[in-house]
Amino acid sequence: MRAQATFDGGAYIFPLAAWQDRGDAASSGMFFVTILGSGSAGNCALVETPKTRLLIDAGLSAMQTRQRLALCGVNPLEIDGILLTHEHGDHAGGLDVWCKQFHTPVYANALTAESLRRQSTVPKDWRVFVTGSDFQIKDLAIQTFSVPHDAMDPAGFVLHHGREALGFLTDLGFATKLACERVRQAHTLVIEANHDEKLLQADTKRPWSTKQRIMSRHGHLSNDATGGVLAGMLGGNLIRAVLGHLSRDCNSPEIATETTRRHVADAGGDNSKLEVFVAMQKEISPRFAVGAVA
């Protein structure tokens, strides 16, 4: 199902030949996601199926990641791969030390991999995908798509295990039609809710140039923008939103939750049917089951 070509010690991963067949080959049971940490100081999430353990991003230090995996009962040697959204330090800063210790395969697109290769001499087992393609890691089927952010080739993901789907949408200046269409499949969506617009504009710690970058179409999603994405998913599969990457100074869990819920209510949605959880920087989240409610 998968063809490969050499890439400086790694391999290119080409799209699955029969994406629609994935449901027949995979279990229809739920799978799980735990946010190990989320914020400007580092981002990392653990995805688990019966056969696969995958990290999404490696922005925490290797030591922090090991400690937080231990809280989940997971041995680092059991991690089957690291899937990168982009090359920024808060998403890939722990990669060198981790790969020295564990040699875990690293899944990234070519521009992300090349950017990180230029910054480091630590060898890595690169598994390079083409953004927009679909591929498989054991019993996880992964869809990739482009998102707008000030990185080389930032990507969002939808991970499938049988009929269940997890969306991962972080670090983007605005939600494109493509991104919104892709994540409509998700039962659980991990999505950035970076800042409250009024708090950001009033912030005295950031220069205007930084504020402009954050608010730009290649910056970060505001609470209002995130609420709009969730409102647009009404009537689909979504039963849980995990808000992440909150600004320490220009947001709070209470503001992010209230704002996104207001958008859902204004669009006619029933907030009692949508779980909203805020992922934190210094503590792990619950282990969320990804799947439809019976």
N, C-alpha and C positions, 0 to 999 in steps of 0.2 A: 504493500500500500504506500510505501514511502521511498522516494529516490533521494540519493545523496550525491553531493559533489564536494571536493576538498575545499577547505577554507583555513589556511594557516594552522593546521593542527586540529581544526574543528570540522564541522560538516554543515552544509546547507540542508535545510529541511524543506521539502517541496510539499504543496498542498495534497491532502488526501484525495485519492482517485474517486471515492464514493462517499462524500460527506453524509448523504442522507441515510447511509447504511449503519451509521454509528449507533443508533438506538437499538438495532437488532443484536449488535455484538456486545453491548455494555449492559450492566445491571441497571434496572429501573429504580433501585433503592436510592435513598438520600445520601448526600455526602456532607462534608463539614468544612467550615471556615472559622479560624480564630485570628483576630487581629493582634499581632504581637506588640505592635506599637505604631502610632500614626501621628505625624506632625512634622514641623520643620526640622526637628533634630533627628529624624530617622523614621523610615517606614518599612514594615515587613509584615506579611500575613502568611499563615499556614493553611493550606488546603489539604484535606485528607479524604481519600476514598478507601474502600477495602484493600486496594492494591497499590495505592500511590500516596506519597507525601511530597508536597510541592511547596516551596516558598515563592511568594510573589514579592519581589524586590528584596534588597539586602542593604537597607539604609541604617540599620542598627549595627553596632559593633559586633564582631564575632562573639565576644564574651556575653554581651547582652542577649544575643540571639540564642546562644546555648542555654543561658539561664532561663529564658522565657520558654524555650522548647521543653526544658526539664519540668516546668510547671504544667505543661501539657502532656507529660509522660512520653515525650518523643526523644529518641537518641539522634543526634545529628547525622550519624552514619546511615540512618533510615531515610534521609531526605533524598529523593530521586532527581531533583532538579531545582534550579532557581530561575524563575521567569521574570525578566526585567521589563518595566514600563519605559524607562529611559535612563540616561547616564548620570543625572545629577547626584551629588553626594548624599543627599538625604534619601536616595533610593538605591544607591550602589556603593556607598562609602565603606561598607563592611566587607565588600566582596574579596579584596586581596587577602586579608588575613583568613577569612573563611576558606578560600580555595587552597591556601597553603596547608591548611589543617585537614581538609576533607575531600578536596578534588571533586566536588559536586558538579555535574554538568550545568552549564549556564546557557539558558535560552534567551536570545536577543536578536533583534534585526541587525542587518549588516552595519548600518551607520552607528548604532549604539555600541555594538561590539568594537568597531574600529576606533571610536572615540575613547573607549576604556582601554583598549590595547595601547593607544598612544600615551596614556597617562601612567602605565604600569608595565613592569617587566615580569610580573608574576604570571606564569603560564596558567591558562584556564582551558577547560574542556568546553569550547564554544559549540553550541548547537544553533545555527543561524537560520532564522525564518524570514520570509518575505512578508512585510506588513500587508495585511489584507488576505493572507492565506489562512488555511485551517490545517492543523496537524494534531498528532496524538502523542501523549506521554502516558504509556501504559493504558489504564482504563479511563483517562481523562482526554476528552476531545476539546481542543482549544481553537476558538475563532479570534483572529486579531484584526484590529482596525486602527486607522490613524486618528489622532486627536491633536488639536492645536495647542502647542506649548512651546516655550523658547528652549527647546532641546533639539538634538540632531534629527531624530525620527521617533517621537513619542508615540506610544501605542496604548490602546485599551484592549480589554479581553472579555470574552464570554467563555466560561468553562462549563462543559457539559459532562454529566455522568448519567448515562441513560436519558431519561426524559426530563431530568432536573437541570437547572442552569443557574450559574453564579455570574453576575456582571461585575466588572472591575473598571471603574472610571475615575481616574485621579490625575491631578495636575493638567488642567486644560483651561484655556481662557474663556471658551464658550462651548456649549454643547451643540455640535453640528447635527444636521439631520441624519447623517450616517451613524454617528455615535448613538443618538436616541433610538434609531431603528434597531441597531444591534442589541442594545441592552433591554429592549422591550421583551425579549425572551426570558429575562431573568426572574427567578423567584426571590432571590436575595441580591441586592445591589449595593456594593461598596462604592461610595461616591464622595468626592471632595465637597466640603462645605467650608471653604477657607476663611472667609471674612464677612463681617457685617459692613456694608458699604459706608454707613454713617460713622462707625467707629474707625474705619480705615482712613476716611477723609479727615477726621479730627485727630488722628494719631500724631504726636509730636516727636516720636522716636525715628520715624522714617522720612527721608527726604522725598520731595515731590516726584523725583525721577523713579524712585522705588515704588511709590504708590501708582504711578502711571503704568509701570510694568505689571504690577499685580492686577490692575483693573483692565489691562489690555486684552485683546483677543488671543494673545499667546501667553496669558498670565495664569490666573487662578479663578475658580468658580466662587462667586459670592453665595451667601445663604439664599438670596432671592432667586439666583439662577438655578441653584440646586433644587429649590422648591418647584421651579417651573418644570424641570426634568421629571420630578416625581409626579407632578400633576398630569404631565403628558403621558404617563404610563398607566393612568387609571383605566380600568377595564381589561388590563392585561394580566400577566402572571404575578406581578409584584406583591409580595406579602411582607417584605422586610427591607428597610433602608438602613445601612450602616454609614453614618456620616463620619468622614475622616479629614485629616490634614487641617484641622482647625488652627487658626492663628492664636498664639498665646496672648497677644495684646489687643487684637481687633475682632475677637469673637469669644463666645462662651458656649458651653453645651446647652444652656437654657435658651439663649438667643437663637442658636442654630436650630434647635428642635422646634421652638415656637414658630419661627419664620417658615420653615419647610412645611409644618403642619397647617399653617394658615393658607399657604398656596394650595395644598391638597383640598382643604375645606372650600376655598373660594372656587375651585374647579368642580365642586359637587361631589368630592370624594368623602368616604366615611373613614375618618381617622382611627376609629376603633378597629378597623380591619387591616391597618398598616402599622407594623411595629417599626419604631424609629429608635435607633441606638446610636450613641456617640462614642466613637473609638478615641482612646486617650493615648498620650505620648508615653506615659510612665507605667502603664499597667496593661495587662492583656485583657482582651474582651472575653465574654463567654464563648463557648464552642457552639456556634450556630449551625443547626441542621438546615441544609439547603434543599428545599423541595416543597411541593404543593401540600397544602393541608387536606387530609382525607375528609 
